[in-house]
Structures are given as C-alpha cells and as structure tokens.
C-alpha cells in the first residue's frame, strides 16, 4: 500500500521566495560609466532613475564632492574608491572640490 500525503501550497509564499532568490542572484547587467567635469556645476551620471546594486565610486583625477541635490559635501580624493551599496544613481550629485580642477569619476556596479 502506498500512502500519499498532499500539502497545501501557498502561491504567495512561493512567489515571495522566488523574488528573494532572484534578488540575491547575480543576474544583473554590469554598469560602468565615467564622467569628466567640464564646469564646476554639480552634475550626475544619470538623469532618469537607474538602480545600481553594489555601486563603487572611484575618483580618477582631482578631488570631487558628492551628495544629494541639496547637499554636496562628501569629498573623495583621486585614487580613492567608496562603496555605496544599492542606490538610485540618478540621485547622486557630484562636483569639483576645487574650482577649475575638473575631475573624472567612474562608477561600477550591477543594474537591478
């Protein structure tokens, strides 16, 4: 005699587990972009929403100040790399730390 046991399935839970598994996978597309200042005005890499996981910011030349649209005061110097975790990169602004010293910044991460 074979005994069969049937367990109820909660599809909402299975969907949630799938979403978590997908979020933890490394299936995202690489994001790598460099920008060199041409003026002292604050700028950003993207003007439309772009979510980046495990973002790393490296200043290649000339110190840069980073922050939001209203507050730009965190300085990163040439050769330094800072990790930002997960971020909507369109909300990150940066500008030259010293007027006229146009810097280059590279951001590397994984697109969501």
C-alpha positions as CSV (number, residue, x, y, z in Angstrom):
1,X,0.0,0.0,0.0
2,X,1.3,3.5,-1.0
3,X,0.4,6.4,1.2
4,X,0.2,9.8,-0.4
5,X,0.3,13.0,1.6
6,X,-0.8,16.2,0.0
7,X,0.3,19.5,1.4
8,X,-1.4,22.8,0.6
9,X,0.7,25.2,-1.4
10,X,0.6,28.9,-0.7
11,X,1.4,30.5,-4.0
12,X,2.0,33.9,-2.4
13,X,4.8,32.4,-0.3
14,X,6.3,30.7,-3.3
15,X,6.3,33.9,-5.3
16,X,7.9,35.7,-2.4
17,X,10.7,33.1,-2.1
18,X,11.3,33.3,-5.9
19,X,11.5,37.1,-5.7
20,X,14.0,36.8,-2.9
21,X,16.1,34.2,-4.8
22,X,16.0,36.4,-7.9
23,X,17.1,39.5,-5.9
24,X,20.1,37.5,-4.5
25,X,21.2,36.1,-7.8
26,X,24.0,37.7,-9.9
27,X,21.8,38.0,-13.0
28,X,22.1,41.8,-13.2
29,X,23.8,43.7,-16.1
30,X,27.1,45.4,-15.5
31,X,27.1,49.2,-15.1
32,X,30.3,51.1,-15.7
33,X,30.4,54.8,-16.6
34,X,33.0,57.5,-16.4
35,X,32.4,61.3,-16.3
36,X,34.8,64.2,-16.5
37,X,33.7,67.6,-15.3
38,X,33.8,70.4,-17.9
39,X,32.5,73.1,-15.4
40,X,32.3,73.5,-11.7
41,X,28.5,72.9,-11.6
42,X,27.0,69.9,-9.8
43,X,26.2,67.0,-12.1
44,X,25.0,63.4,-12.0
45,X,25.7,60.3,-14.0
46,X,22.0,59.6,-14.9
47,X,19.1,62.0,-15.3
48,X,16.5,59.2,-15.2
49,X,16.0,56.6,-12.4
50,X,18.7,53.9,-12.6
51,X,19.0,51.5,-9.7
52,X,22.5,50.1,-9.1
53,X,23.5,47.3,-6.7
54,X,26.9,47.3,-5.0
55,X,27.9,50.6,-6.5
56,X,31.6,51.6,-6.2
57,X,32.7,55.2,-6.9
58,X,36.3,55.9,-7.8
59,X,37.7,59.4,-8.3
60,X,40.4,59.1,-11.0
61,X,41.6,62.7,-11.2
62,X,41.1,65.8,-9.0
63,X,39.0,65.6,-5.8
64,X,35.3,65.6,-6.1
65,X,32.4,66.4,-3.7
66,X,29.4,64.1,-3.5
67,X,25.9,64.3,-2.1
68,X,22.3,64.9,-2.9
69,X,20.8,67.7,-5.0
70,X,20.7,70.0,-1.9
71,X,23.8,68.9,0.0
72,X,27.1,68.2,-1.8
73,X,29.9,67.9,0.8
74,X,31.4,64.4,1.0
75,X,34.9,64.5,-0.5
76,X,36.5,61.7,-2.4
77,X,40.1,62.1,-3.5
78,X,41.9,60.7,-6.5
79,X,42.7,57.0,-6.2
80,X,40.0,56.5,-3.5
81,X,37.1,54.1,-4.0
82,X,34.0,54.3,-1.9
83,X,31.2,51.7,-1.8
84,X,27.6,52.9,-1.9
85,X,25.7,49.6,-1.7
86,X,22.4,49.8,-3.5
87,X,21.4,53.3,-4.9
88,X,19.3,55.1,-7.5
89,X,22.3,56.6,-9.2
90,X,20.3,59.5,-10.6
91,X,20.0,60.9,-7.0
92,X,23.8,61.1,-6.6
93,X,25.3,64.5,-7.4
94,X,29.0,65.5,-7.6
95,X,31.2,68.4,-8.5
96,X,34.8,69.7,-8.4
97,X,36.1,70.1,-4.9
98,X,38.3,72.9,-6.1
99,X,37.0,75.3,-8.8
100,X,38.6,74.8,-12.2
101,X,40.2,71.4,-11.2
102,X,37.9,69.2,-13.4
103,X,37.9,65.7,-12.1
104,X,37.0,62.3,-13.6
105,X,34.7,59.9,-11.7
106,X,34.0,56.2,-12.5
107,X,31.1,54.3,-11.1
108,X,30.9,50.5,-11.3
109,X,28.0,48.3,-10.2
110,X,25.3,45.9,-11.2
111,X,22.0,47.2,-12.6
112,X,18.9,45.9,-10.9
